[in-house]
């Protein structure tokens, strides 16, 4: 992770390379188009650089008379899906692509007890927790414990309707942020698109970043600032 210093920020702001005007429905930050929601003052951008690699940055809307978007942190070691990028309406479950577009970051989960430094709603993973990928389930693309039923948690990972057993991904899901992709539960569009800790290579459709960068995001993202993630080329 590379944190930008105050002098570096000042130089980039003066040169116009780091800022984008506020107040518009859509802005471009770090080369990525961002569809802003009312009240959004925190944005995570994902800019694909090559193959499954991406630059991931945290932007905040500065306070003061000239409100401008400022990049607070950035990493060149972001990852996307092994299938590349796909338009939101064209993505299909299991294709390994990361969906283009802007999505909410409504909540987080992970393997640790909740920290007092985290403001987003948080769920600590426990045995039996799944993210539902069963297209026949009313809980498709939702967190569900197997004891509550309502989905076929026993299906093998190779099955087209298999769900993710979250504890199978302890490294990646040590810290994870839920995205709003497919919150409408459109069947076979895909599920479990998160922002999480890097694994060994490309993801299956999520965005991943170094562990230190995820720890920083967990501590900085604030639901009152309506954070979003924007994924672009």
C-alpha positions as CSV (number, residue, x, y, z in Angstrom):
1,X,0.0,0.0,0.0
2,X,1.2,3.5,-0.8
3,X,-0.2,6.4,1.3
4,X,0.1,9.8,-0.3
5,X,1.8,12.4,1.8
6,X,0.3,15.9,2.3
7,X,3.0,17.6,0.1
8,X,2.3,15.0,-2.7
9,X,-1.4,15.7,-2.4
10,X,-0.8,19.4,-2.7
11,X,1.3,19.0,-5.8
12,X,-1.3,16.8,-7.5
13,X,-4.2,19.0,-6.6
14,X,-2.4,22.1,-8.0
15,X,-1.7,20.2,-11.2
16,X,-5.3,19.0,-11.5
17,X,-4.3,15.4,-11.7
18,X,-6.0,14.3,-8.4
19,X,-9.2,16.3,-8.2
20,X,-12.6,16.1,-9.8
21,X,-15.3,18.7,-9.3
22,X,-18.0,17.8,-6.8
23,X,-21.7,18.2,-7.1
24,X,-22.2,16.1,-10.3
25,X,-24.2,12.9,-10.6
26,X,-21.2,11.3,-12.2
27,X,-17.5,12.0,-11.8
28,X,-14.3,10.4,-13.1
29,X,-11.8,9.6,-10.4
30,X,-8.5,8.0,-11.3
31,X,-9.8,7.2,-14.8
32,X,-12.9,5.4,-13.4
33,X,-16.4,6.8,-13.9
34,X,-18.3,6.9,-10.6
35,X,-22.1,7.2,-10.3
36,X,-22.6,9.2,-7.1
37,X,-25.4,8.7,-4.7
38,X,-26.9,11.5,-2.7
39,X,-24.6,12.1,0.2
40,X,-21.7,10.0,-1.0
41,X,-18.3,11.4,0.2
42,X,-16.2,8.2,0.1
43,X,-15.4,6.3,-3.0
44,X,-13.2,3.2,-3.7
45,X,-12.2,3.0,-7.3
46,X,-10.9,-0.1,-9.1
47,X,-9.0,0.7,-12.3
48,X,-7.9,-2.3,-14.3
49,X,-4.3,-2.0,-15.4
50,X,-3.4,-5.3,-17.0
51,X,-4.7,-8.9,-17.0
52,X,-6.3,-9.4,-13.6
53,X,-4.4,-6.6,-11.9
54,X,-5.9,-3.2,-10.9
55,X,-5.1,0.0,-9.0
56,X,-7.5,0.4,-6.1
57,X,-7.8,3.8,-4.5
58,X,-9.7,5.5,-1.7
59,X,-11.1,8.9,-2.4
60,X,-12.8,11.4,-0.1
61,X,-14.7,14.6,-0.7
62,X,-12.8,17.4,1.0
63,X,-14.6,19.8,3.3
64,X,-14.4,23.6,2.8
65,X,-15.5,26.2,0.3
66,X,-14.0,24.4,-2.7
67,X,-15.1,20.8,-2.2
68,X,-13.1,18.5,-4.3
69,X,-12.3,14.8,-4.5
70,X,-8.9,13.8,-3.0
71,X,-7.2,10.5,-3.2
72,X,-6.2,9.4,0.3
73,X,-4.6,6.0,-0.4
74,X,-3.8,3.7,-3.3
75,X,-2.4,0.3,-4.0
76,X,-1.2,-1.1,-7.4
77,X,-1.7,-4.7,-6.1
78,X,-5.4,-4.9,-6.6
79,X,-6.9,-8.0,-8.3
80,X,-10.1,-8.7,-10.3
81,X,-11.7,-11.8,-11.7
82,X,-9.9,-14.4,-13.9
83,X,-12.5,-13.7,-16.6
84,X,-11.7,-10.0,-16.7
85,X,-14.5,-7.4,-16.6
86,X,-18.1,-7.6,-17.7
87,X,-21.0,-5.2,-18.1
88,X,-23.4,-5.4,-15.2
89,X,-26.3,-6.8,-17.3
90,X,-24.1,-9.3,-19.2
91,X,-22.5,-11.0,-16.2
92,X,-23.4,-14.7,-15.6
93,X,-22.8,-16.8,-12.5
94,X,-19.6,-18.7,-12.7
95,X,-18.0,-16.8,-15.6
96,X,-15.2,-15.4,-13.4
97,X,-15.8,-11.8,-14.3
98,X,-15.9,-8.7,-12.2
99,X,-18.8,-6.4,-13.0
100,X,-18.2,-2.9,-14.2
101,X,-20.2,-0.1,-12.5
102,X,-20.8,1.6,-9.2
103,X,-22.1,-0.3,-6.2
104,X,-22.9,0.4,-2.5
105,X,-20.6,-0.8,0.3
106,X,-23.3,-1.4,2.9
107,X,-21.6,-3.7,5.3
108,X,-18.6,-5.9,6.2
109,X,-17.7,-9.3,7.6
110,X,-14.7,-11.2,8.6
111,X,-13.0,-13.7,11.0
112,X,-12.2,-11.2,13.8
113,X,-14.2,-9.8,16.6
114,X,-15.7,-6.4,15.8
115,X,-13.3,-3.5,16.4
116,X,-14.4,-0.3,17.9
117,X,-12.7,1.5,15.0
118,X,-15.2,0.0,12.5
119,X,-18.3,2.0,11.7
120,X,-19.9,-0.2,9.0
121,X,-22.4,-2.9,10.1
122,X,-20.2,-6.0,10.7
123,X,-20.8,-9.8,10.9
124,X,-18.2,-12.1,12.4
125,X,-18.2,-15.4,10.4
126,X,-19.1,-18.5,12.3
127,X,-19.3,-22.2,11.3
128,X,-22.3,-22.8,9.1
129,X,-22.3,-19.4,7.5
130,X,-22.9,-19.4,3.7
131,X,-23.3,-16.8,1.0
132,X,-26.2,-18.3,-1.0
133,X,-25.6,-19.2,-4.6
134,X,-28.6,-21.5,-5.0
135,X,-30.7,-20.0,-7.8
136,X,-33.8,-21.8,-6.5
137,X,-33.5,-20.1,-3.0
138,X,-35.4,-16.9,-1.9
139,X,-32.1,-16.1,-0.1
140,X,-30.0,-16.0,-3.3
141,X,-27.0,-13.6,-2.9
142,X,-27.6,-13.2,0.8
143,X,-25.8,-14.4,4.0
144,X,-27.5,-17.4,5.5
145,X,-26.7,-19.9,8.2
146,X,-27.3,-23.5,7.2
147,X,-29.3,-24.1,10.4
148,X,-32.0,-21.7,9.1
149,X,-32.5,-23.7,5.9
150,X,-34.0,-22.3,2.8
151,X,-31.1,-23.2,0.4
152,X,-29.2,-26.4,-0.6
153,X,-26.1,-25.8,1.4
154,X,-24.9,-29.4,0.8
155,X,-24.4,-29.1,-3.0
156,X,-20.7,-29.6,-4.0
157,X,-18.7,-26.6,-5.1
158,X,-18.7,-28.0,-8.6
159,X,-22.5,-27.7,-8.8
160,X,-24.0,-24.6,-10.7
161,X,-26.1,-23.8,-7.6
162,X,-23.4,-24.2,-5.0
163,X,-23.2,-21.6,-2.2
164,X,-20.0,-20.3,-0.6
165,X,-19.1,-21.7,2.8
166,X,-17.4,-18.5,4.1
167,X,-14.9,-20.2,6.4
168,X,-13.4,-22.0,3.4
169,X,-11.8,-18.7,2.6
170,X,-10.3,-17.7,5.9
171,X,-7.4,-15.8,4.2
172,X,-9.5,-13.8,1.8
173,X,-12.4,-13.2,4.1
174,X,-10.3,-12.2,7.1
175,X,-11.6,-8.7,6.2
176,X,-14.3,-8.3,3.6
177,X,-16.7,-5.7,2.4
178,X,-20.1,-6.5,0.8
179,X,-20.9,-4.8,-2.4
180,X,-24.4,-3.9,-3.7
181,X,-23.9,-5.9,-6.9
182,X,-27.1,-7.9,-7.8
183,X,-28.9,-6.8,-4.6
184,X,-32.0,-7.3,-6.7
185,X,-31.3,-11.0,-6.7
186,X,-31.5,-11.5,-10.4
187,X,-31.0,-15.3,-10.8
188,X,-27.9,-16.5,-12.5
189,X,-26.4,-13.0,-12.7
190,X,-24.0,-13.9,-9.9
191,X,-23.5,-13.7,-6.2
192,X,-20.9,-13.0,-3.5
193,X,-19.1,-10.1,-5.2
194,X,-17.0,-8.7,-2.4
195,X,-14.0,-6.5,-1.7
196,X,-11.6,-8.7,0.3
197,X,-8.0,-9.6,1.1
198,X,-5.7,-10.9,-1.7
199,X,-5.4,-14.6,-2.3
200,X,-2.7,-16.1,-4.5
201,X,-3.9,-14.7,-7.8
202,X,-7.0,-13.6,-9.6
203,X,-10.4,-13.8,-7.9
204,X,-13.5,-15.5,-9.1
205,X,-15.2,-12.1,-9.7
206,X,-14.5,-10.2,-6.5
207,X,-12.1,-7.3,-6.1
208,X,-9.2,-8.0,-3.7
209,X,-6.4,-5.9,-2.2
210,X,-3.5,-6.3,0.2
211,X,-4.4,-7.1,3.8
212,X,-3.0,-3.7,5.0
213,X,-5.2,-1.9,2.5
214,X,-8.3,-3.8,3.7
215,X,-7.5,-3.0,7.3
216,X,-7.3,0.7,6.4
217,X,-10.7,0.6,4.6
218,X,-12.3,-1.2,7.5
219,X,-11.2,1.7,9.8
220,X,-12.0,4.6,7.5
221,X,-15.3,3.7,5.7
222,X,-18.3,5.3,7.4
223,X,-21.9,4.5,6.5
224,X,-23.0,8.1,7.1
225,X,-20.7,9.0,4.2
226,X,-22.5,6.6,1.8
227,X,-19.4,4.8,0.5
228,X,-19.4,3.2,-2.9
229,X,-17.1,1.1,-5.0
230,X,-16.6,2.0,-8.7
231,X,-15.1,-0.6,-11.1
232,X,-13.7,0.5,-14.5
233,X,-11.2,-0.1,-17.2
